[in-house]
C-alpha cells in the first residue's frame, strides 16, 4: 500500500518532469509535463482524502465499541470502575437463636410464674 500512496504519485510526477526535460522546455513540453505532474498530484491528493476518510471510520468504530462497553458495564472503558454502593443494613429484627429457650417455654405463650408456697 505504501507503494500506491507514496511511490506511484512520485513516479508520475517524475514522468512529468522527464517530459519537460525531454522536449527541451518547449511550450508543448511544459503543457504536457504540467498535466502529468498535475495527474501525479491528483493521485497523491486522492490517496490523502482516502486516508482521512478511513481514519474517521476508525474513530467511529472505536466510539461505537466504547458505547457498547458502557451499555454492558455502566462506565466508560477509559474510566476506573465505580465503587460498589455501601450495603444498607437491614431493618428487620434479628432472628432468635433456635437453640435457646424462650423465657415462657414456647414463643407466644405467657410467661410462667413460679408456684406460690403456702
Secondary structure in CASP SS format (residue, H / E / C, confidence):
PFRMAT SS
TARGET T0000
AUTHOR 0000-0000-0000
METHOD secondary structure of the structure
MODEL  1
X C 1.00
X H 1.00
X H 1.00
X H 1.00
X H 1.00
X H 1.00
X H 1.00
X H 1.00
X H 1.00
X H 1.00
X H 1.00
X H 1.00
X H 1.00
X H 1.00
X H 1.00
X H 1.00
X H 1.00
X H 1.00
X H 1.00
X H 1.00
X H 1.00
X H 1.00
X C 1.00
X C 1.00
X C 1.00
X C 1.00
X H 1.00
X H 1.00
X H 1.00
X H 1.00
X H 1.00
X H 1.00
X H 1.00
X H 1.00
X H 1.00
X H 1.00
X H 1.00
X H 1.00
X H 1.00
X H 1.00
X H 1.00
X H 1.00
X H 1.00
X H 1.00
X H 1.00
X H 1.00
X H 1.00
X H 1.00
X H 1.00
X H 1.00
X H 1.00
X H 1.00
X H 1.00
X H 1.00
X H 1.00
X H 1.00
X H 1.00
X H 1.00
X H 1.00
X H 1.00
X H 1.00
X H 1.00
X H 1.00
X H 1.00
X H 1.00
X H 1.00
X H 1.00
X H 1.00
X H 1.00
X H 1.00
X H 1.00
X H 1.00
X H 1.00
X C 1.00
X C 1.00
X C 1.00
X C 1.00
X C 1.00
X C 1.00
X C 1.00
X C 1.00
X C 1.00
X C 1.00
X C 1.00
X C 1.00
X C 1.00
X C 1.00
X C 1.00
X C 1.00
X C 1.00
X C 1.00
X C 1.00
X C 1.00
X C 1.00
X C 1.00
X C 1.00
X C 1.00
X C 1.00
X C 1.00
X C 1.00
X C 1.00
X C 1.00
X C 1.00
X C 1.00
X C 1.00
X C 1.00
X C 1.00
X C 1.00
X C 1.00
X C 1.00
X C 1.00
X C 1.00
X C 1.00
X C 1.00
X C 1.00
X C 1.00
X C 1.00
X C 1.00
END
